[in-house]
């Protein structure tokens, strides 16, 4: 095992017996959140860091499970002893979001009102809802204030929302590869993915569990679309180009390597991810728009976060959430005289870069966390 | 009716009794091509212009049909009396490509070998095949040499292929919004569209005609994906932004205007376009790569075209086939000392711009055609 791994970890579950009201106005009577922690909370309770996940990830941020040493946490290169987010110094919390499919209450779980799985009846979730649920988990864990909340992409939206909704409960927000709101093109990609799932005959209006099927075809297509937007044009050209697997076949099998890659990604994803959760998460992405409540004024929307310190990072080849989108956040924070560090990293891998061990990006994160640790 | 319209037009059909051999080695015993013509072939037979269509268009380039005055040709803003491609001076030919679904022999037609529709058994077509079939149509119409062959996107690939395969039969090639080959990302988008169609249970392995169904769901998703790539991020933001149709609903109906637009486009398309033809056309796009036969050397591949004169046009916001892709063509032609005019038009609408009445683009096409007309 990697000596810089947090090693064997165990998922835990927190039960919340009080009802939870969503932004939509809907309510669930009680819920569970699956989470993991690494490192130790110090006596002052001041060294906790919350890591928020993006689309397909979970509470399993780092380490491996005892029964499956191949199931490595999704941000294991970032989190561990001696890693940028150093678990020798920080108490790190990963949480599966509400509506998820890895243990937290979601569409697969039983709706107490019907005795059947929620399915499509699970309330539509928003980033605000997730953050409110995470705040309950923080209470449960005795964390009054996070040293930092960190995330990439949709995870970064949660970090930003923490800063806006609970500025007194976080000292730093690390906002990586993000945007203050989705563009029409971003929403368009999500909508195509949703239509692929919803129109799959095996979707059954979101109640496929009771039919013993899964909308595999729709999930595959949805994931293939996603993958195109995660990679830069250049890195796709470099990794796959126009390479053929086995010559031209003049047919619809896999001919180009890129086809093989995408089909494989779609196949893998449809084997473990819940379609209703996918729909919920794309909606949460679409809805996120803190400025909307302030007539589109992002400066006003971020005013409550002025006391939080920020690290904002973008990647030059990210065409999903381009650096220009991160600069909108930086500009609005700066207009509020917030303490903001911003880095635009010249890196080839597009949106996916935030998950990769890019040397400059990791050095930056390390330096930022070192400074936090020294101030604890 | 627009006084600058060619007016009422009539589709015609040419029958070719000799077998046609595809690049794949497969053969069909005979075929039809649907076509239209506007203007009059001059006595010298020197004023013919072939207009090649892209993905979803047809031989109906200009004018309207007697029984449907709303069915305006797809490039009516470019072709007509007094328009950039002036039908008072040129004899313009539009043709539905082989494998198409608007009259030319394609998957919907009966396979003489089985007495059933070809369906998925129709041979996979390539741009080379289309151009070879178009050359037969030129023979049929008594056109020894085209004054110009013109197209946008996939249509431009045909113009380029004409210049390479039949340089003695064309004087000018107008290559608009094109690329010498698809990138991995371009292929990826096509592959997702194909998977959406192929995995639709109503596809029935391409033999849906005999089941009396159409893979509507897959076609819709395919078309939605296509539309995202036709528009620029900016124009989508401007046209739709994050505008809502009727407030937030917290559900999966259409909430954002962009969703409504895409669903409408998908709906419309699935009502008139054949799924097998869509698959064939995306494959023709993926396969086009003249340089491949010359070990990737585009200069060598375009050498036969050195005697043809070119107008190459790209649009700044086209991210499907960016200006850089057109410049590859220009550079390779220039290296062959071909006569090339190149314009990179600063225009907002992305790939779709080639179909729009952009003032600078149309002025350029008009000037180019005027110069051709003066040399006739």
Interface residues (C-beta under 8 A of the other chain):
Chain A: X22 X23 X24 X26 X120 X123 X124 X181 X182 X183 X184 X185 X187 X188 X189 X191 X192 X194 X195 X196 X198 X199 X200 X201 X217 X220 X221 X224 X225 X227 X228 X231 X233 X236 X237 X239 X240 X241 X242 X248 X250 X251 X252 X255 X256 X257 X258 X259 X262 X263 X266 X279 X283 X286 X287 X289 X292
Chain B: X22 X23 X24 X26 X120 X123 X124 X181 X182 X183 X184 X185 X187 X188 X189 X191 X192 X194 X195 X196 X198 X199 X200 X201 X217 X220 X221 X224 X225 X227 X228 X231 X233 X236 X237 X239 X240 X241 X242 X248 X250 X251 X252 X255 X256 X257 X258 X259 X262 X263 X266 X279 X283 X286 X287 X289 X292
